[in-house]
Amino acid sequence: MFGGRGFFGGGGMEDEDDVQNKDVDNKKLYEIIGVEVGCKDTNEIKKAYRKACIRGEYRHPDKGGDQAKFKLLNEAYDILSNPEKKDIYDRGGMEAVHRFEKGGGQGAGGFDDIFSFFGGGGGSRKRGPVKARTKLKELEVTLEEVYKGKMVSFNEKRQRNCETCDGKGGSSVKKCTRCKGQGVVIKMVQLGPGMYSQSQSPCPDCKGQGETCDPQDVCKDCKGKKASMKTKTIEVSLEPGIPDGHDILYTGEGDEGPGILAGDLVVRIKIKPHKDFKRQGADLWMDKHITLIEALTGFNFTLKHLSGEKLTLTTAPGEVTEHQQVKVIKNKGMPFFKDGYSYGNLYVKFHVDFPTRGDLKQEQIEALKKILPGPQHKVLTPKDKPDFLEDYDESLLNTHPEGGQQGRRRNQYDEDDEDDGRQGQRVQCNNQ
């Protein structure tokens, strides 16, 4: 079932025939999506999924479909669009996928006993080749790219076995006769009568490799190192609405080496900050500053949306906008991930910029008093002895429970104690 080698780099199984003969249903999800069983073309799966969202038995509820069946469609796409989950489903059906997810999913610990998904215990499998460590690559993308969806690519350097010599290092590689392929030699040093010390050092003949090769037969490409750094272009399909921090697994696209299976590559999506919008789930938030006259009389402004269209936002006639008031435009947020027909909302928080001191002349102030509603205040004279309000100053806060600022009273007492001490010394000196 696993081609004679362990799944994810593990060893073979003694009871592998039982696993191969186990009857599993690994066709249903392909039927739900509408592609051939075993389809490996991710673009074809993606197109079929979008088509199924619009029409068919599992279409979106907004298109007259059943909510429960649409949930099955999303679950099918989630599994078949994930190379790791798809491989597990193809081998063990939904039962294997569920056990994989319960066991921690893509975490490193989840692979340690992967054969238990198919009924094989940890003691029933053989130790196989070591698998290279999983590599993590952060891919920075823009909010516009996440909104629309896009195919992006990057070049990844990774160590791979030399293809010229098939990872052997040369054409006449043989086991080192001096160290017997161990890569080390042991020396016995006599310290005295009947006393010996044992030391271990790299074999000088094979330089610790355990193998030797005639100089004329050494591989010209890898220079006998069996592996070299190679660059590969990795293509990433950004689905609309993909979350920040979402991981995409590329099985076997990490490093590999002699006797070491190729590790995996995990691409983690990192969305760059946007100058206008902040994303919260599927909603978009933005701040908008308006003047006092706009807040009182209404306004409109044009906004470039992530979709590329221009939105003209306006208030209703006669509506007054308060400071820090939040308005909403429905369905203008981010698309739902793996649901191309549902969108979040766009929320706009308004900040009213009030006139600063000196902006209004006295005649303008008097005109505003006549126009705007409000209480009539008496005209103050020097006899009223008014207390003028001052600007807020945080340094004037008295936050200490006993009054004053924290630390001020203690410092004051400390200074008084120091003065008293100095005075006491002077008096003592005079008494002497």
N, C-alpha and C positions, 0 to 999 in steps of 0.2 A: 504493500500500500504506500510505503514511503520511499520506494526506490532503493531499498536495501540499506538505508541510513536513517539516523534519528531525525525526528522532526525538530526544527529550529536548532540543529546542531547536536541533538542528543544521539545516543547510540541506538542500535537496533533492539528489537524485542523478541523474547523467546516465544511469546504467544502471538506473534504477528499474524499468523494465518487466521486465528480466531477473529482478529480485528478486521481483516480483509473480507471475511465472509459475513460480517455483521451487516444486517439489512438496515440501511438508513435512508431516510427521505431527504435527498439533496437536490430536488428538482423544483419544489414548490415555489421558492423565492424567484427563480428564473421565470416561472410561469406568471407570477404576479407582476413582475416588471415588464414582461413581454419580450424576452430575448431567449436565444437558444441556451440549453443547459450547458454550463461550462464556459460561457462567453467570457473572454479575457479582455475584450476591448472596453476600457472604462468610458470612452466617449460614446460608444454605442449604448452602454448601460445608462449613461446620463441622459442621452436623447430619448431613450425608451421611457425613462422615468418621467421626464417632462411631458411626454406625450400621454402617458397614463394619468397624469394629474389633470389633464383636460377632459379626456373622454375614456370611457371604459368602465368596467365594474368597480375599479378602485379609485375613481376620480375624486377630486377635491370636493368637500361639502358645498362650497360656493358654486360649484358646477352641477349641483344636484346629487352628489355622491353621498355615501354613507360614511359617517365619522369613523366608525370602527374599522371599516375596510380601508379607508385612507390611511389609518394608523398602521395597518399591515403593509401598505405600499411603502411608507416611510421607513419602516423597520427593514423591509427587504432591500431598499436602496442603501440604508446605512450599513448593512452587512456586505452586500455585493460591491459597493464602491470602496470598501476598505480591504486592501489586499490580504491583510492578515486574517481578518474575520472570514473573508471569502474562502481562503484556503482551508480554514478550519471547518467551515460549512460544507465545502465540497468533500471533505474527508469523513466528517462525522455528523452532518446534519445539524438541526437546531439544538439538539441536546448538547452537542459538543460546544456550540457557541454560547449557550446559557451557562455551562459550567466554566467556560473560559472567562466570561464576564464576571461571574461570581468569584472566581479565583483571583481577581485583580486586574484582568484585562491586559493592557500592554506593559504593566510593571515588570521589572526584571524578575521578581520572585515568581510571577505567574508561569514562567517557562520551565521552572525547575522540575515540575512534575506534570508536564503537559500530557503524558501518556495516560494519566489517570482519567482523562476525559473519555477515553475509549475502553476503560475497564482494566488497563494494565497497571499494576502496582509499581512503586518505585524500585522494588527489588527484582522485578521481572525484566528489566531492560539492561543492556550492556553499556558500559562506558564508551562513549564515542568521542570524536574529535572535539577539541575545544573551539568554542565560537568566540569571535572577536567581540569586544565591547561595543555596545550601541553608541553611535555618534549622534550628537544633537546639533542641529543647525537652525539658528534663528533667521527667519526671512521677514524683512521689513517690507510692508506694503502700505499703500495709502487707503484712506477711508473710501475714496472714490472707486478704487479697484475692488474693494470688498463689497461695495454697494452693487456694482454692475456685474461682478464676476469677471475673471480673466485668467488666461493661461500665462504664467510667468515662468522664467527659467533662470538658473544660475549654474555656474561651473563649480564643481566640487572636486577637490583633490583628495584622493584616498590611496592607500597602499594596496596593490593588487599583485597576485602571483604573475611572474614573467610568462608571457604567452609563447615566447620564442623557445624557451627550454622547458616549458610546462612546470615551472617552479622547482626545477631540479638543480639549477645553477650551472649545468654543463652537460656534455654528451657522454662523459665517461666517469660519472660520479660513483664512488664506491666507499664502502665502510672503511674508516681509518683502522689500519692494522695495529697501530700502537696503543690506542685507547679502546679498541674494540667497539667503536661507535659511541662511547660514553661522553666524549668531549673533554674528559679530565683524566689526569694521571695521578697516581698516588705514590709518594716517596716515603721510604722508611729511613729515618735518621737515628743513628745510635747516639744516645746521650751519655752512656756509661756502660759498665759491665751489666748485661742483662736488661738494660733500659733503652727503649726505643720510642721515638715520637713519629707520628704519622702526619704527613702534610698533603694537601690536595691542591693542584694547580691546573690551569687550562692546558690541554694537550698542545705542545709546540708544533706538532706535525699538521694538525687540522685546524689549529687556532681555536679550539673549543667547539668546533662545529660537528665533530663526530664523523665527518665525511671528507674525502679528498677528491681532487680532480686534477688531471694533467693540465698544466698551464695552457697548452695549445687548444684544449677542449673546453675551456671556460666560456660561458655564454657572453657574447659581445654586447648584448643589450643590458643585462642586469649586472654584468661584471662579477658573476658568481654569487650574488646576494639573493638570488631566487625570487626576489620581489622588487618592485620599483613603484614610485609615485605616478599615478595616472590621473588625468583630469576627465571627468564626465559631465555632460550637461544634464542636469536634473530638471525635469518639467513638473510644475506644480499647478494643479487645477484649483483656482480659487473659486469656490462656489459662492454665489451671492449670499451675504449675511453671515459668512464664516466668522466664528467668535475669535476675539483676541486671545492668544495663548493656546489655540487649538493645535493639536499634534497630528501630523500626517506621517504614517509609517511607510518606509520603502524597504522592504525585506531584501537583505543581501546586498545593499548598496553602500555598506560601510567599508571598513578596512578588512583585508585578509592577508594571510601569510602562509609560509610553508607549514603544513600540518594544522593550520588554523582556519576554520570555516569563516566565510565572509560574514561580518556583522551587519546589523541593520542601521539604517539612517532615519532619524526622526527629524522632520521639518516642523518647527514651531512657528506659528504665525504671530507676528508682532506688528500691530497697527500703529502707524506714526500718528502723532497728535495733529489734529486739524485746526486751522486758524479760525474757523467759524463754528464748527460743530463739536459737541462732545457726545460720545455714544454711551448709553446706559441700557444694556440689553438690546432690544430691538428699537428703542426710542432714541431720538436725536434731541439734544438740548442746545440752545444758543442764547447769548445775551445780546440785548439791543438797547442802546442808549437813545433817549429821545429828549427833546427840550420840554420845558414847562408849557409852552404854548401848544406844542404837539399833544401833550398829555391832556390838555384842557379842550382843545378844539378838534382833535383827530389828526390822522396822518396816514400815509401809505409809503411803502418802500419796496424796492425790488431786491430779490435775493436769488443768488445762483445756487441751485440745489445740486446735491451729489449726482443726480441723474443727468445733469447738464442743462436741464430746463430752467427758465427764469420764472420765479414765483413773485407775483405782486401781492403783497400783504397789506391789508387795510382794516381800519376800525369801522364799526357801524356808525352811521350819522348820529351825532349828539352824545356819543359814548366818551366817558372820561377814563383815562388809563391811570391807575394808581402806581406809586413807586413799588418796584419788585413784584408787580402783578404778573402772573403767568397765563399766557394764552396758548391754545393748542390748534394745530392743523392736523386733522386726522389722516392717516394712511400716507404720511410724507416722511416716515421714519425709515429705518433699515428693513430690508426684506428678512423674513423669517428664514433661518438656516434650514436647508433641505425642504423648503416650502416656497416655491417661486410665486405664490399668489397671495400671500398675506404680508402685511407691512405694519410696522410700528407707527408711532405718531411723532410729530415734530412739535416740541415745546419751546416757546419763546418767552424768556424772562426779561421784562422791561425795567430799565433803570432811568428814572426821571432826573435830568440834570437841572438843578435849580440855579437861579441867578446868584452870582457871588456878590460880596459886599462892594457897593459902588456901581453896580451895573444899572440900577434903576435911579432915575432922577426923582426929585420930590414931586414934580407935577405928574409923573407917571405913577408914582405910588398913590397919589390922591385919586387919579383916574381909576386905578384898580380897586380902590375902596368903594367907589361908586358902582363899579361893574359887578364885582364879585360879592356874594353873600357873606355876611360875617357880623359879629357883634361890634357895636360902636363903643370905642374906648374914650375915656375922659382925657383931656389934654393936661399933661403933667406940668407942674411949675416947680421951681426950686424949693418951695415950701413943703412939697410932698416928700422930699428927701428920698428919691427912688434908688433902689439897688439895681445896678445894671448887670444883666446877664453876661458872663464871659465865656469864651470858647473852652471847650472841654480839654483838660490837661490830665493825662493819666498819672503823671508824677505827683499830682496833688491828692491822690486817693489815700484814705486812711484805712488800711486793710487790717491792721493789727487789732486783735480782740480787745486789748486794753486801751486802744486809741493810738493814733499816729500810724506811721508806716512801720512795717516789720523790720526790726533791726535798728531803727533810728534811736529808740529809747535806750536800748542796750548799749549802743555805741556812745551815746551821750553819757551814760553812767560810767562806762569804761574810761572815757576821757576825764570825768570828774575824779575817779579813783586815782588815775595817773597823776593828776594835778595835786591831789591830797598827799600822795606818796612823796612827790618831789618836795612839797612844802614841809612834810614831816622830816625829811632828811636834812633840809636846811636848818630846821629848828634844832634837831639833834646835834648838828654840827656846831651851832652857836652855843649850845649848852656845854659842849666839850671845851 
